[in-house]
Amino acid sequence: MSEDKKNADAQAPEQAQAPAKDQQPSTELTINDLTALKQIIDVASQRGAFKPNEMMTVGSTYNKLETFLTAVAAQQPAAPAQEGTKGE
């Protein structure tokens, strides 16, 4: 009986660790995800998916997202140039 209990105890930590590994990748939000979201908002608005009273909120969020993505894009070319000068 003690062996069964040891086996059950050994399996419990493995099962507890598995969800933690599965949850970690789902929390990532990349620049590509944000760019896709911007495109989704654009297509949805062109197709009339939003009601007129929702357009102000959607437009404001779209503008914030676009500003953020523009700022990130402006920083990305500068980052490799800085890294290249560090090695010299």
C-alpha positions as CSV (number, residue, x, y, z in Angstrom):
1,M,0.0,0.0,0.0
2,S,2.8,2.4,0.8
3,E,4.1,2.0,-2.8
4,D,0.7,3.0,-4.2
5,K,0.7,6.1,-2.0
6,K,4.2,7.0,-3.2
7,N,3.2,6.6,-6.8
8,A,0.1,8.8,-6.3
9,D,2.3,11.4,-4.6
10,A,4.8,11.3,-7.4
11,Q,2.2,11.8,-10.0
12,A,0.6,14.8,-8.2
13,P,3.5,17.2,-8.7
14,E,3.8,16.3,-12.3
15,Q,0.2,17.1,-12.9
16,A,0.4,20.4,-11.0
17,Q,3.4,21.5,-13.1
18,A,1.8,20.7,-16.5
19,P,-0.9,23.4,-16.4
20,A,1.8,26.0,-15.5
21,K,3.7,25.1,-18.6
22,D,0.5,25.3,-20.7
23,Q,-0.5,28.7,-19.3
24,Q,2.8,30.5,-19.9
25,P,2.7,30.6,-23.7
26,S,-0.9,31.8,-23.7
27,T,0.0,35.0,-21.9
28,E,2.3,36.2,-24.6
29,L,1.2,39.1,-26.8
30,T,3.6,39.9,-29.6
31,I,3.9,42.9,-31.9
32,N,2.7,40.6,-34.7
33,D,-0.5,39.9,-32.6
34,L,-1.1,43.6,-32.2
35,T,-0.5,44.2,-35.9
36,A,-3.1,41.5,-36.7
37,L,-5.5,43.1,-34.2
38,K,-5.1,46.4,-36.0
39,Q,-5.9,44.7,-39.3
40,I,-8.9,42.9,-37.8
41,I,-10.3,46.2,-36.5
42,D,-9.8,47.8,-39.9
43,V,-11.5,45.0,-41.8
44,A,-14.4,44.8,-39.3
45,S,-15.0,48.6,-39.5
46,Q,-15.0,48.5,-43.3
47,R,-17.5,45.7,-43.3
48,G,-19.8,47.6,-40.9
49,A,-19.3,45.3,-37.9
50,F,-19.6,48.1,-35.4
51,K,-22.6,50.1,-34.5
52,P,-22.4,53.9,-34.9
53,N,-22.4,54.4,-31.1
54,E,-19.4,52.0,-30.8
55,M,-17.3,53.7,-33.5
56,M,-15.8,56.3,-31.1
57,T,-14.4,53.7,-28.8
58,V,-13.2,51.5,-31.6
59,G,-11.6,54.5,-33.3
60,S,-9.9,55.7,-30.2
61,T,-8.5,52.2,-29.4
62,Y,-7.4,51.8,-33.0
63,N,-5.5,55.1,-32.9
64,K,-3.8,54.2,-29.7
65,L,-2.8,50.8,-31.2
66,E,-1.5,52.5,-34.3
67,T,0.5,55.0,-32.4
68,F,2.1,52.3,-30.2
69,L,3.0,50.1,-33.3
70,T,4.5,53.1,-35.0
71,A,6.6,53.9,-31.9
72,V,7.8,50.3,-31.7
73,A,8.6,50.2,-35.4
74,A,10.7,53.4,-35.0
75,Q,12.7,51.8,-32.2
76,Q,13.4,48.5,-33.9
77,P,15.8,49.7,-36.6
78,A,17.7,51.7,-34.0
79,A,18.2,48.7,-31.7
80,P,20.3,46.6,-34.1
81,A,22.5,49.6,-35.0
82,Q,23.3,50.1,-31.3
83,E,24.0,46.4,-30.8
84,G,26.4,46.5,-33.7
85,T,28.5,49.3,-32.3
86,K,28.8,47.6,-28.9
87,G,30.8,44.7,-30.3
88,E,33.4,47.0,-32.0
